[in-house]
């Protein structure tokens, strides 16, 4: 004898088991997809962090190298000026040093801007590649839809079967 709830729904025990199996199967599938997406997103975040570190390290090296080159340039300017007898306090020499420093700062600003652009592109790329993890509501709706679809399929099969028995014919496809 069927439990009262199954009988009230107008289902046989076999139909109820099929509906239950469909719901459980869908729930396991949704859970597996979510876990897989979470693992994929974790790996993606780790990869993104490695990329961020590489970009920052490369920019830091560029900044350091540009500062060294500018110091070298100004040291050579001072040495050349001293050897040629130019007054190191003269306006033209100080303007040349200031131009060198300004060029260094401009270059360093561009290096920092490039780093920011690369980091923004990395973040956008990471966001675009993230796998979708279903929310609890979405998962529940998917599972519920699978159960409802299975229920209506079972009810439709029962209706087709009872109509065929009443008319004495076999429904097409059976």
Secondary structure, DSSP 8 states (H G I E B T S, - for coil): ---HHHHHTT--HHHHHHHHHHHHHHHHHHHHHHHHHHHHHHHHHHHHHHHHHHHHHHHHHHHHHHHHHHHHHHHHHHHHHHHHT--TTSHHHHHHHHHHHHHHHHHHHHHHHHHHHHHHHHHHHHHHH------HHHHHHHHHHHHHHHHHHHHHHHHHHHHHHHHT---TT-
